[in-house]
Amino acid sequence: MSSQLPLDQVPGLILNIQDILDKNPPPPEAEVYLLPLFHGQDITVSLAQIQGTLKPHYHAAHDETIYVLAGNGQALVEGAWVDLAPGMVMHFQGTQVHAARAESGDKLVFLCHFVPGMKELDRVFVE
């Protein structure tokens, strides 16, 4: 998938995440690989694959909820690193600074839900 699917052009949407991961591996040198899945006015959903560190950042105009699908790592929450594992959900409002990193040698995979829909990448790094 090279671009987001517009929600207003499909009556429903069912995606197989494992198929998407198999067909879209991150480049070996990429620490962070963000793959847009779908976009609407009210929500954008992307698939993130972290093989290193996604540096501390915030979103100027969006809330973000992440759902960890695979791998282990940590998320930066209110200045402290918190362990992440499959099945965990985290939510970051507006300008709350956050980051993520994979365990050494592991790949951390999660769904990112942005509200409202994100027409352009809204990520402001803070360090």
C-alpha positions in Angstrom: 0.0 0.0 0.0 1.6 3.2 -1.1 -1.1 5.7 0.0 -4.1 5.9 2.3 -7.4 4.6 1.3 -10.1 7.3 1.3 -12.9 6.2 3.6 -15.5 8.2 1.6 -14.9 5.9 -1.4 -15.5 2.5 0.2 -18.6 1.2 1.8 -16.7 -0.8 4.4 -13.1 -1.7 5.0 -11.5 -5.0 6.2 -7.7 -5.2 6.3 -5.5 -8.2 7.1 -2.7 -6.6 9.1 -0.4 -9.6 8.7 -0.7 -9.5 4.9 0.1 -5.8 5.0 3.1 -6.4 7.1 4.3 -9.2 4.9 3.9 -7.1 1.7 5.4 -3.9 3.2 8.5 -4.7 5.2 10.4 -1.7 6.5 13.7 -0.9 4.8 16.6 -2.5 6.9 18.0 0.9 7.8 14.7 2.5 8.8 14.3 2.9 12.5 10.7 4.1 12.0 8.4 3.0 9.2 4.9 4.5 9.1 2.5 2.9 6.6 -0.9 4.8 6.1 -3.8 2.4 6.0 -6.9 4.7 5.7 -7.9 8.3 6.1 -11.2 10.0 6.7 -12.2 13.5 7.9 -12.6 12.2 11.5 -9.8 9.6 11.7 -6.6 8.4 10.1 -5.1 5.0 10.8 -1.5 4.0 10.1 0.6 1.0 10.9 3.9 1.8 12.6 6.9 -0.5 12.6 9.7 0.6 15.0 13.1 -1.0 14.8 14.9 1.5 16.9 13.6 4.7 18.4 10.8 7.1 17.4 12.2 10.3 19.1 10.1 12.4 21.5 7.5 14.4 19.7 3.9 15.6 19.9 1.1 16.3 17.5 0.0 19.9 17.2 -3.5 19.3 16.0 -4.3 15.6 16.7 -4.9 13.1 19.5 -3.2 9.7 19.0 -4.2 6.2 20.3 -1.8 3.3 19.7 -2.6 -0.4 20.0 0.5 -2.6 20.2 0.2 -5.6 17.8 3.6 -7.3 18.1 7.1 -6.9 19.7 8.2 -5.4 22.9 9.6 -2.0 23.7 8.9 1.1 25.7 6.9 4.3 25.4 7.8 7.7 26.8 4.9 8.9 28.9 5.1 12.0 31.1 8.9 11.8 31.1 9.2 8.1 32.1 9.7 5.0 29.9 6.9 2.5 30.3 7.1 -1.1 29.0 5.0 -2.1 26.0 3.8 -5.5 24.9 1.2 -6.8 22.5 -2.4 -6.0 23.5 -1.5 -2.7 25.2 -3.3 0.5 24.3 -2.0 4.1 25.0 -3.6 7.4 24.3 -1.8 10.8 23.9 -3.8 14.0 23.8 -2.9 17.0 21.7 0.5 18.3 22.6 1.5 15.5 25.1 5.1 14.6 24.4 5.7 10.9 23.7 8.1 8.5 22.1 8.6 4.8 21.4 11.5 2.4 21.1 11.8 -1.3 20.3 13.7 -3.8 22.4 17.1 -4.4 21.0 16.8 -6.7 18.1 13.0 -6.6 18.1 10.5 -4.9 16.0 7.7 -3.0 17.7 4.5 -3.0 15.6 1.4 -0.9 16.4 -1.7 0.7 15.0 -1.8 4.5 15.3 -5.2 6.2 15.3 -5.2 9.9 14.8 -8.2 12.1 15.5 -9.3 14.2 13.6 -8.2 12.8 10.3 -4.6 13.7 9.4 -4.2 15.2 5.9 -0.5 15.8 6.4 2.0 14.3 8.9 1.6 16.2 12.2 4.7 15.3 14.2 6.8 17.9 16.0 10.1 16.6 17.4 11.1 18.2 20.7 14.8 17.2 21.2 
